[in-house]
Amino acid sequence: MKYNCVIFDCDGVLVDSESIAASVWVEMAKKIGVSISFKFAFDEFTGKSFNSILGYLKDKSNSEIPYEFEKQYREKSYAAFKANLQPIEGIHEALKIISLPYCVASSGPLEKIKLNLSKVDLLKFFSNDRIFSCYEINKWKPDPAIYIHAAKKMGFDPHECLVIEDSIPGIQAAISGGFDVLIYANEVKKKKFNLKGQTFFSKMSDLNEIIANKSSII
């Protein structure tokens, strides 16, 4: 097989967290005088780092960003995740039968990754040495550093790994790092991405078959 390792993004690939996060951003933006719609937050903030989103809000706000803003955002988002987070449909079954070594590499803090995986009973699939956060290396997608870091820690080169992603920054990170990428997206998202020459899928139940077929034809 071409691939020796699978690297999963977390938000939107393992856990259905992106709409929850978008709702929290709408509320937090309002606190500093910035009015954004849920659609805008979902379309424009998904996959981006906290600091890049905060930079956007700073530019749009006429008031000073409170010192406690990130702490408040984390508290509010973590509470929302605990109350409403769901796993991506079919991900438990996909992870149970995957035959390759795998890990998760996410833009979120380690505590957030572990909190969310635990909430939806996915943490049991990922030992501590298979969870990687951009906060560990202080570089965020679309910089490919987190995927290169994860691959190295897993003992593989980028060309040996397949990245599972669902956001433009993550896809850009994987491609620029020399990884093949498999994009989890429905038809609406696929059209919005407008990416040619990439492989898309919309059902986690198809993941292992796609990996096997993709490996055999490349």
Legacy VTK file of the C-alpha trace (Angstrom):
# vtk DataFile Version 3.0
C-alpha trace
ASCII
DATASET POLYDATA
POINTS 218 float
0.000 0.000 0.000
1.074 3.572 -0.660
-0.073 4.779 2.757
1.367 3.747 6.093
-0.475 6.255 8.271
-3.717 8.253 8.386
-3.811 11.686 10.024
-7.239 12.983 11.008
-8.204 16.574 11.551
-10.518 16.818 14.571
-13.239 19.477 14.157
-15.615 18.507 11.376
-13.889 15.169 10.777
-14.082 13.354 14.112
-16.513 15.626 15.974
-19.376 17.726 14.646
-18.208 20.892 16.368
-18.036 23.544 13.671
-21.632 24.802 13.857
-21.353 24.981 17.660
-18.161 27.017 17.416
-19.725 29.341 14.830
-22.653 30.072 17.158
-20.272 30.909 19.991
-18.295 33.247 17.728
-21.491 35.122 16.809
-22.203 35.665 20.499
-18.629 36.614 21.386
-18.359 39.033 18.471
-21.502 40.791 19.653
-19.844 41.411 23.031
-17.211 43.592 21.349
-19.640 45.378 19.027
-19.168 43.266 15.903
-22.289 41.913 14.217
-21.790 38.751 12.160
-24.245 36.145 10.959
-24.034 32.452 11.755
-23.479 31.737 8.055
-20.581 34.179 7.917
-18.979 32.708 11.043
-19.397 29.173 9.732
-18.137 29.943 6.219
-15.287 32.263 7.144
-14.044 31.019 10.529
-14.195 27.235 10.093
-10.719 25.747 10.093
-9.010 28.998 11.068
-6.983 29.563 14.214
-8.303 31.471 17.212
-5.716 34.215 16.679
-6.602 34.752 13.018
-10.304 35.059 13.912
-9.465 37.391 16.779
-7.423 39.509 14.364
-10.458 39.872 12.113
-12.664 40.891 15.045
-10.086 43.414 16.254
-10.123 45.079 12.839
-13.925 45.289 12.863
-14.414 46.314 16.475
-14.572 49.912 17.663
-13.854 48.840 21.220
-10.829 47.295 22.892
-10.723 43.499 23.073
-11.029 42.537 26.768
-8.001 40.839 28.326
-10.235 37.928 29.348
-11.703 37.463 25.869
-9.987 34.168 25.049
-10.739 32.748 28.488
-14.393 33.707 28.065
-14.483 32.198 24.581
-12.971 28.935 25.806
-15.357 28.692 28.748
-18.395 29.382 26.594
-17.334 27.061 23.765
-16.341 24.223 26.104
-19.706 24.471 27.850
-21.465 24.367 24.474
-19.414 21.350 23.383
-20.204 19.505 26.609
-23.914 20.173 26.110
-24.337 19.648 22.381
-21.343 17.973 20.742
-21.955 14.897 18.600
-19.535 12.593 16.780
-19.372 12.638 13.002
-21.789 9.954 11.856
-20.054 6.638 11.259
-16.679 7.631 12.728
-16.739 5.064 15.562
-17.223 2.202 13.132
-14.589 3.576 10.743
-11.967 3.800 13.491
-12.752 0.304 14.764
-11.820 -1.308 11.453
-9.080 0.950 10.116
-5.970 -1.164 9.535
-3.335 1.580 9.366
-1.738 3.503 12.259
-3.617 6.768 12.747
-3.555 9.944 14.808
-5.283 13.317 15.138
-3.703 16.715 14.392
-5.787 19.778 15.228
-5.542 23.558 15.489
-7.221 23.505 18.905
-5.539 23.316 22.319
-4.826 19.823 23.642
-7.412 20.222 26.397
-10.077 21.032 23.809
-9.163 18.075 21.601
-9.271 15.671 24.555
-12.463 17.212 25.947
-14.283 16.843 22.657
-13.024 13.341 21.905
-13.964 12.261 25.419
-17.441 13.783 25.151
-18.299 11.632 22.124
-16.479 8.475 23.304
-13.647 8.768 20.786
-10.738 9.397 23.153
-10.304 5.632 23.600
-9.106 5.463 19.984
-6.321 8.017 20.497
-3.578 7.564 23.070
-1.735 10.690 24.250
1.138 10.026 21.849
-1.303 10.129 18.922
-2.882 13.524 19.664
-1.121 16.565 18.208
-2.017 20.233 18.651
-0.865 23.350 16.842
-0.417 24.891 20.289
2.484 22.487 20.883
4.486 23.968 18.009
2.942 27.482 17.794
2.133 27.167 14.112
-1.356 26.933 12.671
-2.981 25.771 9.469
-2.626 26.596 6.565
1.006 26.261 7.635
1.760 22.540 7.098
3.885 22.318 10.271
1.296 20.447 12.368
0.926 17.688 9.790
4.682 17.415 9.294
5.083 17.272 13.084
2.423 14.560 13.427
3.898 12.461 10.618
7.387 12.678 12.120
6.132 11.710 15.585
4.299 8.744 14.063
7.503 7.704 12.301
6.554 8.440 8.701
7.363 10.843 5.872
4.576 13.042 4.428
4.296 10.988 1.224
3.502 7.908 3.345
0.551 9.618 5.082
-3.024 10.403 4.081
-4.641 13.422 5.732
-8.419 13.518 6.311
-9.608 17.134 6.223
-12.766 19.193 5.815
-11.626 22.846 5.727
-9.735 24.992 3.241
-6.920 25.937 5.684
-6.454 22.275 6.566
-6.509 21.146 2.946
-3.970 23.823 2.049
-1.760 22.722 4.961
-1.823 19.096 3.868
-1.115 19.791 0.198
1.686 22.288 0.857
3.272 19.804 3.275
3.495 17.126 0.604
0.611 15.001 1.875
-2.201 13.411 -0.074
-5.531 14.591 1.291
-8.979 13.021 1.416
-11.675 15.656 1.865
-14.793 14.984 3.955
-17.521 17.206 2.510
-21.130 17.119 1.380
-22.119 18.369 -2.068
-22.720 21.955 -0.864
-19.301 22.165 0.757
-17.656 20.468 -2.214
-19.017 23.089 -4.619
-17.956 25.897 -2.289
-14.414 24.563 -2.138
-14.191 24.395 -5.961
-11.073 22.211 -5.772
-10.054 20.181 -8.790
-8.040 16.984 -8.738
-8.877 16.170 -5.112
-10.764 13.184 -3.706
-13.958 13.894 -1.755
-16.211 11.623 0.311
-19.357 12.265 2.317
-19.846 9.084 4.384
-17.435 7.854 7.039
-18.734 4.345 6.384
-16.908 4.554 3.031
-13.587 5.698 4.505
-11.689 2.420 4.680
-12.745 1.292 1.220
-11.696 4.650 -0.228
-8.305 4.463 1.504
-7.735 0.980 0.112
-8.805 1.962 -3.408
-6.871 5.225 -3.317
-3.761 3.385 -2.214
-4.007 0.759 -4.928
-4.530 3.164 -7.854
-1.891 5.760 -6.985
LINES 1 219
218 0 1 2 3 4 5 6 7 8 9 10 11 12 13 14 15 16 17 18 19 20 21 22 23 24 25 26 27 28 29 30 31 32 33 34 35 36 37 38 39 40 41 42 43 44 45 46 47 48 49 50 51 52 53 54 55 56 57 58 59 60 61 62 63 64 65 66 67 68 69 70 71 72 73 74 75 76 77 78 79 80 81 82 83 84 85 86 87 88 89 90 91 92 93 94 95 96 97 98 99 100 101 102 103 104 105 106 107 108 109 110 111 112 113 114 115 116 117 118 119 120 121 122 123 124 125 126 127 128 129 130 131 132 133 134 135 136 137 138 139 140 141 142 143 144 145 146 147 148 149 150 151 152 153 154 155 156 157 158 159 160 161 162 163 164 165 166 167 168 169 170 171 172 173 174 175 176 177 178 179 180 181 182 183 184 185 186 187 188 189 190 191 192 193 194 195 196 197 198 199 200 201 202 203 204 205 206 207 208 209 210 211 212 213 214 215 216 217
